[in-house]
Amino acid sequence: MSNYRYLIVEEADHLITVTLNRPETLNSWNESMRMEMREVMRRIQGDGGIRALIITGAGRAFSAGEDVNEMRERSQAKMTSRDFRTIARGIHNFLNDIEAIETPVIAAINGVCAGGGLELALSCDFRLVAQSARLGFPEMRVGLIPGSGGCSRLVKAIGLLRAKELVMRGRMVDSLTAERYGLVTELVPDAELMRRAKSFATELFDWSPMSLGLAKVVLQGCANADLETSRTLERLGNSVLGETEEHRESVNAFLGKRKPVFP
């Protein structure tokens, strides 16, 4: 793949691993990093051979969130509220793309995962968390709220009570607390994080890529829909999958007691 300034991108055996690479700022986000990440997402969307994506961070952090220096520059520029909403919409669209892509996305969370870093993790399908990691939303310290999914995704993920605890107290929690709150798919020893993230991804390779992608689409639709609409989505999903070669191969493999083979 292309060379990037703020990302390390590795591809092998249907798996792309993206490492956020601004360790001197705890991998805080700036617009250039987001632009690079958008390019990676376009690459994955256009390549049916990519079966999973892992996102992690270089050094001692997953991501500390939005670059405060860039935030200060915007503040000093005396942007209007309309300007601010335009920037925020671009960030929302970026995270929405990660959530919507029909490819499993795994956040391998090492060290600090705060603010926009945690919002990024919330947009992923699975969150594998190192035992030493700390997670939270410190936006209260800069007079803001988590505004790119830190409220909307969080409250759906862990409920109103816990969401208020994280957002309104502005504190970081350890990995065990994050697991208890429901933020963690799997807690992993620090030294095993990337090995486990890759093995987790390859476990998904046993299933039809199309069924994984549509399961993600239908589940996310069901999270925001009434019961009848949800069941309609389920029927539509299976009506599409039932006509695919991947479904036929999966059935034949099941009956033949072998692993299915997908392109």
PADODO-219584 format. One line per 5 residues: number of its first residue (from 1); their letters; for each residue x, y, z of N, C-alpha, C. Coordinates in steps of 0.1 Angstrom, whole numbers, plus 5000, padded with zeros to 4 digits. Last residue first. Layout:
<sites>
NUM> a> X Y Z X Y Z X Y Z  ... .
</sites>
This chain:
<sites>
263> pfvpk> 4870 4828 4979 4880 4834 4970 4889 4844 4978  4868 4802 5004 4863 4814 4998 4874 4820 4989  4860 4771 5016 4870 4778 5009 4864 4790 5001  4852 4757 5048 4848 4763 5035 4860 4770 5029  4866 4727 5062 4865 4742 5062 4861 4747 5049 .
258> rkglf> 4844 4698 5065 4856 4705 5062 4855 4720 5063  4821 4681 5064 4830 4682 5076 4844 4687 5073  4803 4682 5045 4815 4675 5042 4825 4675 5053  4784 4700 5055 4780 4686 5053 4792 4677 5051  4800 4723 5055 4794 4718 5067 4791 4703 5066 .
253> anvse> 4806 4726 5028 4817 4724 5037 4812 4718 5050  4780 4730 5017 4788 4718 5013 4799 4715 5023  4775 4755 5030 4766 4743 5033 4774 4730 5029  4795 4771 5019 4794 4769 5034 4786 4757 5037  4788 4771 4992 4801 4765 4996 4801 4762 5012 .
248> rheet> 4764 4784 4993 4764 4770 4988 4777 4763 4993  4772 4809 5003 4763 4801 5010 4764 4787 5006  4789 4817 4981 4795 4815 4995 4786 4807 5004  4771 4820 4961 4780 4809 4960 4787 4806 4974  4739 4831 4971 4753 4833 4969 4760 4820 4968 .
243> eglvs> 4712 4832 4979 4715 4830 4965 4730 4830 4961  4712 4837 5006 4707 4824 5002 4710 4821 4987  4718 4864 5009 4728 4855 5011 4725 4841 5006  4692 4876 5004 4704 4879 4995 4715 4868 4997  4677 4866 5024 4673 4864 5010 4684 4867 5000 .
238> nglre> 4690 4874 5047 4691 4860 5043 4686 4858 5028  4684 4902 5045 4697 4897 5046 4699 4883 5041  4655 4902 5046 4662 4907 5034 4677 4902 5034  4651 4891 5072 4647 4884 5060 4654 4889 5047  4663 4912 5087 4668 4898 5088 4664 4890 5076 .
233> ltrst> 4647 4934 5081 4661 4934 5077 4667 4920 5077  4623 4924 5093 4624 4926 5078 4638 4927 5073  4631 4926 5119 4628 4912 5113 4628 4913 5098  4633 4953 5122 4644 4945 5124 4642 4931 5118  4607 4961 5118 4617 4965 5109 4629 4957 5110 .
228> eldan> 4596 4950 5141 4591 4945 5128 4601 4949 5117  4609 4964 5162 4610 4949 5161 4606 4945 5147  4626 4994 5151 4616 4987 5159 4617 4972 5155  4662 5002 5151 4649 5000 5145 4639 4993 5155  4688 5003 5158 4682 5016 5157 4667 5015 5151 .
223> acgql> 4698 4978 5158 4700 4986 5170 4693 4999 5170  4693 4969 5132 4684 4965 5143 4686 4973 5155  4715 4980 5119 4702 4985 5116 4692 4981 5127  4735 4964 5130 4735 4978 5133 4722 4985 5129  4727 4939 5120 4728 4941 5135 4727 4956 5138 .
218> vvkal> 4730 4943 5092 4717 4940 5098 4717 4943 5113  4758 4948 5089 4748 4958 5085 4734 4956 5092  4768 4924 5100 4772 4937 5106 4761 4948 5102  4757 4905 5083 4754 4904 5097 4757 4918 5104  4770 4913 5059 4756 4916 5061 4751 4914 5075 .
213> glsmp> 4797 4905 5065 4793 4919 5062 4779 4922 5064  4793 4878 5070 4799 4886 5080 4795 4901 5078  4784 4869 5045 4775 4868 5057 4780 4876 5068  4806 4876 5029 4794 4883 5026 4784 4881 5038  4826 4858 5039 4828 4873 5040 4815 4880 5038 .
208> swdfl> 4818 4830 5058 4816 4837 5045 4817 4852 5047  4843 4821 5082 4829 4824 5078 4829 4831 5064  4869 4819 5088 4862 4806 5086 4848 4808 5081  4878 4843 5095 4880 4839 5081 4873 4826 5078  4876 4847 5122 4865 4852 5114 4866 4847 5099 .
203> etafs> 4901 4839 5129 4890 4831 5133 4878 4834 5125  4917 4861 5122 4917 4849 5113 4906 4839 5117  4911 4879 5143 4907 4882 5129 4907 4869 5120  4923 4865 5164 4908 4868 5164 4903 4871 5150  4949 4866 5156 4942 4853 5157 4927 4855 5157 .
198> karrm> 4953 4893 5158 4955 4887 5145 4948 4873 5145  4949 4898 5185 4941 4905 5175 4941 4898 5162  4969 4881 5196 4955 4878 5198 4946 4885 5188  4992 4896 5188 4990 4882 5184 4976 4878 5185  4987 4920 5201 4986 4919 5186 4985 4905 5181 .
193> leadp> 4987 4912 5229 4976 4919 5223 4976 4917 5208  5005 4899 5246 4997 4891 5237 4988 4898 5228  5015 4917 5264 5024 4911 5255 5017 4903 5244  4991 4923 5280 4998 4933 5271 5006 4927 5260  4964 4900 5279 4977 4904 5285 4985 4913 5275 .
188> vletv> 4931 4912 5273 4943 4905 5268 4955 4909 5275  4896 4910 5271 4908 4915 5279 4920 4906 5276  4872 4916 5247 4881 4907 5253 4893 4914 5259  4854 4937 5243 4851 4924 5238 4859 4914 5245  4844 4963 5265 4855 4954 5261 4850 4941 5255 .
183> lgyre> 4825 4978 5277 4833 4984 5266 4842 4975 5259  4811 4971 5300 4807 4966 5287 4814 4972 5275  4820 4977 5326 4810 4986 5320 4805 4981 5306  4839 4957 5329 4827 4957 5337 4816 4966 5331  4859 4967 5312 4852 4955 5309 4839 4953 5316 .
178> atlsd> 4866 4991 5326 4860 4992 5312 4853 4979 5308  4877 4979 5348 4864 4987 5350 4858 4988 5336  4899 4967 5336 4889 4958 5343 4876 4966 5345  4913 4989 5327 4907 4979 5317 4897 4970 5324  4904 5020 5344 4913 5009 5340 4906 4998 5332 .
173> vmrgr> 4893 5052 5332 4891 5040 5340 4901 5029 5335  4894 5087 5336 4899 5075 5329 4896 5063 5338  4867 5111 5338 4878 5104 5343 4882 5091 5335  4844 5128 5336 4857 5131 5328 4869 5123 5333  4819 5127 5345 4830 5128 5355 4844 5130 5349 .
168> mvlek> 4805 5126 5322 4803 5138 5331 4813 5139 5342  4813 5102 5309 4814 5115 5303 4814 5126 5313  4811 5080 5327 4823 5082 5320 4824 5097 5315  4785 5083 5339 4797 5081 5347 4810 5085 5340  4769 5083 5316 4770 5095 5324 4783 5095 5333 .
163> arllg> 4773 5056 5309 4777 5067 5300 4779 5080 5307  4761 5043 5330 4775 5042 5328 4781 5053 5319  4734 5051 5325 4740 5053 5338 4755 5053 5337  4727 5044 5298 4728 5058 5302 4736 5060 5315  4747 5019 5281 4736 5023 5289 4738 5037 5294 .
158> iakvl> 4767 5010 5264 4768 5006 5279 4757 5011 5287  4760 5015 5237 4769 5004 5241 4768 5000 5255  4745 5037 5237 4739 5025 5232 4747 5013 5236  4762 5056 5248 4750 5053 5255 4743 5040 5250  4783 5056 5228 4785 5051 5241 4773 5047 5248 .
153> rscgg> 4772 5068 5205 4775 5054 5205 4777 5048 5219  4766 5094 5216 4756 5086 5209 4759 5071 5209  4790 5103 5229 4777 5103 5236 4768 5093 5229  4810 5098 5211 4813 5096 5225 4801 5096 5234  4805 5106 5186 4800 5092 5189 4803 5089 5204 .
148> sgpil> 4818 5131 5189 4819 5123 5176 4816 5108 5179  4819 5145 5212 4809 5149 5202 4810 5142 5189  4822 5147 5245 4826 5138 5235 4815 5139 5223  4822 5183 5251 4817 5170 5254 4822 5160 5243  4844 5208 5266 4836 5202 5255 4829 5189 5260 .
143> gvrme> 4864 5220 5283 4851 5226 5281 4842 5221 5269  4885 5204 5287 4887 5215 5277 4873 5221 5274  4876 5186 5305 4888 5194 5309 4890 5205 5299  4857 5172 5293 4853 5182 5303 4864 5191 5306  4870 5152 5278 4866 5164 5272 4862 5175 5281 .
138> pfglr> 4880 5127 5285 4885 5138 5293 4880 5152 5287  4869 5096 5287 4865 5108 5279 4869 5120 5288  4887 5065 5285 4879 5075 5291 4877 5087 5282  4910 5039 5297 4900 5044 5287 4891 5055 5293  4941 5022 5297 4931 5031 5304 4923 5038 5294 .
133> asqav> 4957 4990 5297 4951 5001 5290 4942 5009 5300  4968 4967 5307 4973 4979 5312 4966 4992 5307  4956 4947 5292 4953 4948 5306 4958 4961 5312  4943 4957 5260 4954 4953 5269 4951 4955 5283  4914 4946 5244 4920 4956 5253 4931 4951 5261 .
128> lrfdc> 4896 4946 5215 4905 4938 5223 4914 4948 5231  4865 4952 5204 4876 4959 5211 4883 4949 5220  4848 4952 5172 4853 4945 5184 4864 4953 5190  4840 4971 5154 4831 4960 5157 4835 4953 5170  4844 5007 5160 4849 4994 5156 4839 4983 5160 .
123> slale> 4836 5029 5172 4831 5027 5159 4835 5014 5153  4850 5029 5196 4835 5026 5196 4829 5024 5183  4875 5037 5187 4873 5024 5192 4858 5020 5192  4869 5064 5182 4873 5056 5171 4871 5041 5175  4863 5072 5208 4853 5073 5198 4856 5064 5186 .
118> lggga> 4888 5069 5219 4878 5060 5224 4866 5060 5214  4900 5090 5206 4906 5076 5204 4896 5066 5209  4887 5112 5214 4884 5108 5200 4890 5094 5198  4891 5102 5247 4885 5111 5238 4882 5106 5224  4916 5076 5248 4909 5087 5254 4902 5096 5243 .
113> cvgni> 4936 5053 5258 4925 5053 5248 4915 5064 5253  4968 5043 5265 4958 5053 5266 4949 5052 5254  4975 5008 5259 4978 5020 5267 4966 5030 5267  4959 4995 5231 4971 4994 5239 4972 5008 5247  4935 4977 5215 4937 4989 5224 4949 4987 5233 .
108> aaivp> 4926 4971 5185 4936 4965 5195 4941 4976 5204  4896 4968 5170 4904 4978 5177 4913 4970 5187  4886 4955 5140 4890 4952 5154 4899 4963 5159  4860 4951 5118 4871 4960 5122 4874 4957 5137  4849 4932 5090 4851 4933 5104 4863 4942 5108 .
103> teiae> 4832 4950 5065 4844 4942 5068 4846 4943 5083  4816 4969 5053 4811 4955 5054 4823 4946 5056  4815 5000 5071 4822 4991 5061 4818 4977 5064  4803 5014 5092 4795 5009 5081 4802 4999 5072  4823 5023 5109 4812 5015 5115 4804 5008 5104 .
98> idnlf> 4839 5038 5091 4845 5026 5098 4834 5017 5103  4820 5057 5084 4825 5049 5074 4832 5036 5080  4817 5071 5108 4806 5063 5103 4810 5053 5092  4841 5084 5110 4838 5073 5119 4827 5064 5115  4838 5102 5089 4849 5093 5089 4847 5081 5098 .
93> nhigr> 4815 5116 5097 4814 5108 5084 4826 5098 5084  4825 5129 5119 4814 5120 5120 4814 5110 5108  4843 5146 5107 4848 5136 5116 4837 5125 5118  4826 5162 5092 4836 5154 5085 4841 5143 5094  4811 5174 5113 4804 5165 5103 4814 5156 5096 .
88> aitrf> 4831 5190 5124 4825 5179 5132 4818 5169 5123  4833 5209 5104 4845 5201 5108 4840 5188 5115  4807 5220 5106 4812 5215 5093 4824 5205 5096  4806 5230 5132 4797 5219 5128 4802 5212 5115  4825 5251 5129 4827 5240 5138 4819 5228 5135 .
83> drstm> 4811 5268 5112 4824 5262 5108 4827 5250 5116  4790 5275 5129 4787 5267 5116 4800 5261 5111  4801 5289 5149 4796 5276 5152 4793 5268 5140  4832 5302 5135 4818 5303 5138 4813 5289 5142  4865 5306 5149 4855 5300 5139 4841 5302 5144 .
78> kaqsr> 4888 5318 5158 4875 5324 5161 4865 5319 5150  4913 5309 5159 4909 5314 5146 4895 5320 5146  4915 5298 5183 4921 5311 5181 4917 5317 5168  4903 5273 5178 4897 5282 5188 4902 5297 5186  4921 5262 5161 4907 5264 5156 4900 5274 5165 .
73> ermen> 4943 5260 5178 4943 5268 5166 4930 5271 5160  4933 5241 5197 4935 5255 5201 4936 5264 5189  4932 5218 5181 4919 5223 5187 4921 5238 5191  4958 5215 5176 4950 5218 5165 4936 5224 5170  4965 5209 5203 4971 5220 5196 4963 5224 5184 .
68> vdega> 4951 5185 5207 4947 5197 5215 4953 5210 5208  4940 5162 5186 4952 5170 5189 4948 5183 5195  4916 5139 5199 4919 5150 5191 4931 5158 5195  4931 5109 5214 4920 5117 5209 4925 5129 5200  4952 5093 5221 4947 5102 5231 4936 5111 5226 .
63> sfarg> 4952 5059 5212 4951 5073 5208 4946 5081 5219  4969 5038 5224 4961 5036 5212 4958 5049 5205  5003 5043 5235 4989 5047 5235 4982 5041 5222  5030 5039 5235 5023 5036 5247 5008 5041 5247  5037 5028 5202 5041 5033 5215 5032 5030 5226 .
58> agtii> 5009 5031 5179 5023 5029 5181 5027 5035 5195  4978 5013 5180 4986 5025 5181 5000 5022 5184  4954 4998 5156 4961 4998 5169 4970 5011 5169  4930 4980 5139 4935 4993 5142 4942 4993 5156  4925 4956 5114 4929 4958 5128 4935 4972 5129 .
53> larig> 4901 4942 5093 4910 4953 5096 4913 4954 5110  4895 4915 5070 4894 4921 5083 4904 4932 5084  4897 4908 5043 4887 4901 5051 4885 4907 5065  4901 4918 5011 4904 4921 5024 4893 4916 5033  4890 4912 4986 4900 4902 4992 4904 4906 5006 .
48> gdgqi> 4876 4933 4976 4868 4922 4983 4877 4911 4989  4883 4965 4977 4890 4952 4975 4883 4941 4983  4872 4989 4982 4873 4986 4968 4880 4972 4966  4873 4992 5010 4860 4991 5004 4861 4986 4989  4901 4995 5012 4894 4983 5017 4881 4981 5011 .
43> rrmve> 4905 5021 5001 4912 5009 4996 4905 4996 5000  4890 5036 5018 4886 5035 5004 4892 5023 4997  4905 5033 5041 4891 5028 5041 4886 5027 5026  4928 5047 5033 4929 5033 5037 4915 5026 5036  4918 5073 5031 4923 5066 5019 4924 5051 5021 .
38> rmemr> 4911 5078 5058 4900 5077 5047 4905 5070 5035  4937 5079 5068 4928 5068 5072 4916 5067 5062  4945 5103 5057 4952 5091 5054 4944 5079 5057  4927 5121 5070 4927 5119 5055 4934 5107 5051  4935 5118 5097 4922 5113 5092 4921 5111 5077 .
33> msenw> 4960 5129 5095 4959 5115 5099 4945 5109 5094  4953 5155 5089 4961 5148 5080 4960 5133 5083  4939 5164 5112 4932 5162 5099 4940 5154 5089  4950 5143 5140 4949 5156 5133 4942 5153 5119  4948 5126 5171 4943 5128 5157 4945 5142 5152 .
28> snlte> 4976 5112 5189 4964 5121 5188 4961 5124 5173  4996 5094 5197 4987 5091 5186 4974 5100 5185  5010 5107 5217 5001 5096 5221 4991 5093 5210  5028 5122 5204 5016 5129 5208 5006 5119 5213  5047 5104 5196 5052 5116 5204 5040 5124 5209 .
23> prnlt> 5034 5086 5179 5037 5083 5193 5041 5094 5202  5017 5085 5156 5022 5098 5161 5025 5095 5176  5004 5063 5140 5019 5065 5142 5022 5080 5145  4983 5036 5142 4984 5051 5143 4998 5054 5147  4984 5010 5121 4990 5015 5133 4990 5030 5133 .
18> vtilh> 4965 4986 5106 4968 5000 5106 4972 5004 5120  4965 4957 5088 4967 4962 5101 4972 4977 5100  4945 4936 5069 4952 4949 5070 4953 4953 5084  4944 4904 5055 4943 4912 5067 4951 4925 5066  4949 4885 5036 4936 4891 5036 4933 4900 5048 .
13> daeev> 4978 4882 5039 4968 4871 5041 4954 4876 5044  4987 4915 5048 4991 4901 5046 4980 4891 5049  4998 4947 5051 4988 4938 5045 4994 4925 5043  5000 4977 5071 5006 4964 5067 4995 4955 5062  5008 5009 5076 4998 5001 5071 5005 4988 5065 .
8> ilyry> 5011 5034 5099 5019 5023 5094 5008 5013 5089  5005 5070 5095 5000 5056 5097 5011 5046 5092  5015 5094 5089 5010 5092 5102 5004 5078 5105  5024 5092 5062 5032 5100 5072 5028 5096 5086  5026 5064 5041 5018 5074 5049 5027 5080 5059 .
3> nsm> 5027 5048 5009 5034 5053 5021 5026 5064 5028  5003 5024 4998 5010 5037 4997 5017 5039 5010  5008 4988 5000 5000 5000 5000 5009 5012 5000 .
</sites>
